[in-house]
Amino acid sequence: MGENPANALHMPEHVDIYSNDTVYLKAVIDKSMFKNAKLILTIHDIPKAIPGYVLYWDESHSYFLFKFQNSAMIDSFLYYFELMKVGGGSSYLGSNGMTNSEWEVNHFEYQVVDNVLDNSGWIQNESFLPLSIEDDTERIRQAAHDFFAKRSISAEEFVKRIGRHVFHYPMHINFSALKLFSNEDKKNFYDITEKEVVRLKLALSFQFTYLGSPDSLLEEEEKKALSSSPSESKSTSSVKKQNIASEIENTYNLLAQIRKDNKILEQGDFRFIFAKDGVIGFERFLKDQKLAVFINNSDKSTHIDVTEIFGNGDFVDISKNHPLKRKKTYTLYENDFVILKKIKDR
């Protein structure tokens, strides 16, 4: 694809079959020229518009996803993209590039039936991976370490790294048991942060609200590994060790229960919505349900306008069961996270 597409780009590799009845289509759009985009499908000569959403962004481009629920199991469809210009009007993106006339678009044609499920039920679509992306999860784990443990990269850089992974990899890889932290990572993470438990808790908040399936974190052996370190002084009391292990375990259990109680965290789509000053924000959404997650990986408080995401209403932080009635701006304290859910419109 290249790092710097021109005004807009969509290629056959950006057609991502998640399952027999769900297809994701992806496009890269110059955000200085276009403010939004729609996917226009033509099925049996009947057009259908599907709005897109921005997965993430960089300095010059927005990376859009469009989700087509093929419940009727259509064998094939034609499509193109309508791009809404910043100053008004539209351009159109088809297989022959961009044009200002909708009628000049040479539609793509796409055959769903040509893809076969393997025995596990997942579509075999590994050819989607560009050569510039490593075929493993080391890149995404390293981004988590750099952001949460070392704090050596900005929120903007973290969003770019994770967003690139989601965009360039097939969605079935993103949804299926992506582990941010291996067993060995967890031990190293604790050492890297010099026993700053808060950073591990923030990383856990991302792991449990991100795509994929968190693995079992706190087996008995791992609790011991997390509550002690080779560099730790022998004078450290056993009570302190127990308190550390208990604090981590409580966070783990809380987040595991939240994930269990909110299927949107297991099945919902994902997009970034905020990245600034050590704070990241992303949305999990499924049909008309949505949750907003904000993680403040810094030592300063910040203010979030929740109405920009949800509109006016009453909210609750389900990570702490704190109601946020009629609040426009929410204060996110340093080294803390929130999982916001709208409970009433106003």
C-alpha positions, 0 to 999 in steps of 0.5 A: 500500500505504501506509507503515503497514499495520494488522496484516497486509496482502496485495493483488493487487499482491503476487502477483508472477509471476517465470516460468511456473513460479514465483510470489512472493506477498508480505505485510506483517505486524505483528511485534509481533503475529505471529512467523511466517507460512505460505501455504496453497494449495488446488490441486484441493481439496488444501491445501499449506502453504508457509513464508514468509521475512522479506525485511526489516523496519522498526520495526513490520512484517516483510515476508514473501515466499512462493515457489510453484514451480508445476512442474505448471503449475497454471492457478489456485489458491486461497490464504490466509495463516496468521499465527502469533501471538507469544503462541500461536495463529493468525490468518488473512488472506484477501481479506476481511481477517483473522479468527481462524477459518480457515473464515471466510477468503474465499480469493483466486483467482488465474489464472496463464494470464492473463499472457503472456511477452514476447519476452525471456522475462520477464513483463510486470508493470510495473503491480505498481510502486506510485506511491511507488516511482521507476521506475528504479534511482537509489534503490538506487544512492543507498543504496549511495553513502550507506552505503558511500561517504559512511557517512551512513546506518545499516545499519538504514536501508540494509537498509530502503531495499534491502528496500523495492526488492526487495519493491515491484519485481517479482522479474524486475527484481531478478534481471535485471542490476540495476547498483548502479554505472554507469561514471560512478558508479565514478569518482565513488565513488572521489572521494567516499571520498577514495581509501579503497579499502577502501570501494570493496571493501566496495561490490564485495562487496555488488554481487557477492553481491546479486541481479542481474548485476554489470556489467564493472567494470574495463575498462582505461579504468576502471582508470586512472580508479579509480587516479587522481583530479583532486585527486590530487597530481602527486607521487603515484608511479606505483607507488602508482597501480598498487598501488591499481588492482591491489588493486581488480582483485584484489578484483574478480577474486576476487569474480567467481570466487566468483560463478562458482563458486557458482550460488546467487549468480546464481540464489538467493533473498535476505533480510536477516538482520542490521543493526546498528552499520554491519554488514549481513548477508544470506542467499542460498539455493537449495533446501537450499543457502545462503550468509551474507554479512556486511559490516562497513562500520565502523571497529570489529570485531563478533561474529557468532553463525553458529550462529543462521543455520546451526546447529552445524557447520564453516564456511568463509569462501570469500572468504578460504578460512579454515576456521571449525571448531566456532566459534559466534561469528565475529569480523568485523573492521572494514572487512571482509566474509565469505562463509560456507558450511557444510561440515559439520553437528555 
